[in-house]
Structures are given as structure tokens and as C-alpha cells.
Amino acid sequence: MTETCPVCRNEMNQAFSGVILKKNKVEYFFCKTCGLLKTEKPYWLAEAYRQAIAETDTGLLQRNIANSKMVEPILHCLFKGKGKFLDVAGGYGVLTRLLRDMGFDCYSMDQYCQNLFAKAFDPDDGFRANALFAFEVLEHIENPREFLKDLFDTYSCKTIIFSTLTFSGDIPKKNWWYYAFETGQHISFYQPRTIVFLASTLGCRYYRLGPELHLMTDMRLQGFLHMVLTHRFVRKLFALSLHWKRKRMSRTWSDHLLLKSMINSGIEKQSPKP
């Protein structure tokens, strides 16, 4: 049994079988060319997404706080903190709210989940972004190459900061927690070389910023910029000094006034003008 790889278009071979949602026997396929590991066509997703946020995701808030701290120095270095940023599949809008509190003009979208914490900050039609975020998203995507191309085309952007746990070498054993058999939402698994291939097909470069943190962009990182962003310890030191400098840039109060004005005026939810 074989499948065609959605990343490199080469043949994938059957790797193993797993049981998803405690009842569905599912085949997993591996691509020797680019290193992608994926399930067969995910016919069970409607059931898996009855709840957009998996019940087992106890790390949601902790992860968003950590992500905001990691993103802060990256956005400051790449864009001096200026521009518009969009959290793709942003869930409850937690990361967007945290980044707005840091002073970034950030927005959130998620077709499967209600935006609770950044209600007025959905992207308008024609929205253009300087950078996109996709934290814990790519492992949910059946065709990552098509998904990323659509994002770049829609938002006129070729920079995306994302997280996903990668593996190298042999296919992970079936007790690897990231398979998440019990929830059925993780369907694609990557090696660093998979992401390198993905980036090249989209006219981008890939920079590995950490074990789970990745940057794909058409920008070239050189010198001090490359050192700060690709060395975790240096990035953390830079982030500590940067955090205090950016405190006065917070949008917390201005957003409060905007939302209050919208409520008093009876204006329905909309994205604010820059």
C-alpha cells in the first residue's frame, strides 16, 4: 500500500498501523525523500473536532504565555515591532491578546473555535500581514504545502513563525506521545528536512529556532540578527532586556477604550483601523 506525499509528490510507503479515537484502525505512511510521516486520508476529523480544543490539552495557557515570550524578540528583530501580525488557527485568541499587551498589532482567526480574548481583532477582507503565526497547527494539516501556499497568497506574506515537534532518523515508536491517537487531531509529522523542502518549494528559507520553534521566511538572516534568533540562550537574554523596553508600548488600555467605545456606540465586532 502506498500514498503520494503532499510535500514532495513522491511515493510514500506504509510505516505502521495505529488505533485513533479508540476505534479507527489507521495506516501511517512515510516518505523517504522528504521525511514526512502522515496518516491515511483522515476520514475521522469531523468526530475529532467536535471540540476544537482537545480535552487533553492542559498546556494551552502555559504554551501561549511561552509562545508570546518567544515571539516578542523575533518580531522586534525582524520588523522593529511594527506591522500587522496574524495568528492562524488562533483558538480562543489568547496569544493575540498577550501580544497586543506587548504592543504588537496582532489579530486572530480560527474557523473552528470562538475568539474569546481578542474579539474585535479578526482580520478584515483584504487583510495583509507582515508575519503569520501557526502554533501547534501543521501537525493538524493534511496537505501542508497547499496550506502554506494559500496562507502566503491570501495575506500577501512570506514569513511564518510556527511550532511543531519534529523527529529525526527512524520513525518514532508508537508510544511517542505526539501521535495523540486518543484525540485523532495530529495527522502529519515532520523532520527538519521536511520543512527545508517545504520552504524551498515556497521560495523561502528555513531557520530552526528551537526543538519545536521554526521560522520560514523569504528574508535572509545574517550577522547579529541570525545569532540572536537562532541561538536560544542569546535570544532569551535579548528578550529579557527587550521586555522592559516594550512595556510602554502595550495596547491593553487603548484596546479597552476602543472596545468600550464600540459597545457604547452599538458597533458590532470589527477590526480596528491601524
N, C-alpha and C positions, 0 to 999 in steps of 0.2 A: 504494500500500500504506500502510495506517495502523494505529495501535495506540491503545489508551486509556491515558492517563497514570495511573500508580498513585498519584501525588501529588495532582493536582488534578482528575482524572477527565475531562479534556478530551482532544480528539483530538491525537495525535502524528503527525507526518509523517516519512516516510523521509528520512534525512540522508545516509547513505553505507553502503558495504559494507566489511567487514574480514574478514581470514582469522585465525581463532582456532585455537590449537594446531596451527598449520601446515597445517590441512586442512579446517576448517569455515568455509564462507563464511557470514558472519553479517550481518544487516541491523541498522543502528543507527537509532533514531528520536529525534526532537527535539520537545519541547513548547514552543510559542511562548508559552503562557500562563504557566507557572511556570519554564521554563528547564531542565527535566530532560532529560538525554540518556541513553538506555538502549539495550541490545541487544534483539533479539527474545527470545522465551521461551528461556531458557538450557538447552537440552537436553543440553549438553556438560559440565555441572557435575560429574557423577559422575566423569568422567575427570579433570577439572581438580583435583578434591580428593582424588585418590589419595594425595597428600601434602598434609596440612593446611597446612604452611608451605612456600611456594613455594621451589624451589631457588635462584631468583634473588634472594631476599630477604636480601641480605648485610647490610642495615642493621638487622636485627631487634634486636640487643643495643644498638647505639648509639641507636636510636629509643626503646627502653624507658627507657634512662637519661635521655634528654632529656625524655621524657614525664613521668617521675617528678618531675623538677625543675620542670616547668611546672605539674603538678597540685598540688604542695605548697602554694604560696601561694593557689591557688584554694580548696582545701579548708579552709585555715586561715581565709580571709576569710569564706567562706560559712557554715562550720559550727564555727569555732574549733577545727578539727581533730577534733571529736567526732562520733560517729555511726558507721554502718556503710556501707561503700562496696563496690561490686561491679564488677569488670572483666568486661564481657560479651565473649564470644569472646576470652578472656584467653590463649589459646595455651598456652605452657609454664608460665605463671604467673610470668613474670619481673617484670612491672610490680607485681603483687600483693606479691611478696617485697620489692621495692625500697620500696614504700610502707609495708609493715609495718616495715621497717627504719627508716623515718622516723617511726614511731609511729602510723600510721593503721590502724584496724581494717578491713582490706581483704580481700576474698575474690575468687575467680576461678571462672569457668565457661567451658567450651568443649566442645560436643558432638562436635567433630571432632578434638580434639587432647588429648593426655595432659598433665595438670598435673604438671610435674616439680619446680618450685621452690616451690610452695605447696600441697603435697599435702593437708594437713589443713584447708585453708581453702576448701572448696567450700561454697556456700550450702545450708543445710538447707531442707526443705519449709517453706513459710510464711515464708521469709526476707524481711525488709523492709529496704530500703536508703534511705539519705538522699540518695545520689547514685550514678549509674552512669557507667561509662567505656566508650567504644566506639572504640578507636583503630584506624584503618585497617579499619573494618568496613562502613560504609554503602555503600561502592562495591561491596561483595560482595552486597548485598541487592536482591532483585528487586522487593519492594514495601516501601519504607522507611516509608511511612505506617502500614501494618499492623504492621510490625516494631516500631516505636517505641511504638505504642499497646499492643501486647501486653506489652512490657517495663514500661511505666508501670503497667499493670494488675496484672501479676504481682508486682512488687516494691513496689507502693504508693508510687511515686516519680515526681516530675515534674522531675527535674534530671538532665541527662546532659551530660557533657563528652566531646567526640569530635573526631576528626581525619579529614579527608578533603581532598584537594586540589580546589579549586574553579576554575572558569573564568568569565569574564565576556565578554559580547559575542558574537562569532562562535564557531561550533563549532570547537574545536581541530582543527588539521590531523592527518592520520593518522600523522604521525611523533611525536605527543605521547606521551611515554613512559608516561603514566598509563593509557593504554588497555590496556597489558600484554597484547597479543594472544598472546604466546607462552605465557602461563600460563592464560589463559581465566577468571581469577577475578574480574576487575573488570567489572561489568555495568551499573553505574549511576554517572552523573557529574552533579555538581550545580553550580549557580551560587548565590551568596549569596541571591538572590531565591527560589530553590527552597527553601532552608532556612527563610527567613522564612515562606513559605507553609506548609511542614510544621509549623513551630512554632505558627502561628495555628490550624491545624486541631486541634491537640492541647491548646489552652488554655495555650500557653507563649509566652515571649518569646525572641528570638534575639539573642545577643551574639557578634559576631565578635572573637575574642581574638587572632587572628593569621592569616597567609595560609592555614594548614592547621588551625588550632585554633578550635574552636567550642563555645559553651555554649548549651544550650536549657534553659530553666527557667521555672517559674511564679513565681519570686522576681523582685522588681524591684531592679535595681542602681541605686543613686543615690549622689551625692556622692563621698566618698573611696573607697568600695567600687567604684564604677563606674570611677573614674580608675585605681585600682590594677590592676584586672582587664582593662581594655580597652586600656591603653597598655603595650606590650611592654617599653619601657625602664623605666618605673616599676615594673612587675611584677617585672622582673629584679632591680632594686635592693632591692625589698621581700623577694624570695626569698633574697637573699644574707644579709640580717640575720636572716631567719626560720630559715634552715637551722641556724644555730648554736644558736638558742634551742630547737629541737626535738630536738637530738641526744640529750638525756637522756630523751626520750620513746620511744626506739627499742624495738621489740618483739623484736629479734633474740634476746636472751638468754632472755626469757620464753617465746618460741616454741620455742627449743631445749629448755628444761626441759619444756614441755608435750609435745613430740614424744617426748622421751626417756621420759617417764612413760607415754605411750601404748604405746610399744614394750615397755617392761618389764612393763606390765600386759596385753599381748596385745590391746589395744583396736584395732579396725580404724579406718581413716581416718574422721574425722568433724570437723565444725566445732566449734571450742571455744566455750564459753559466754562471753558478754561479761563 
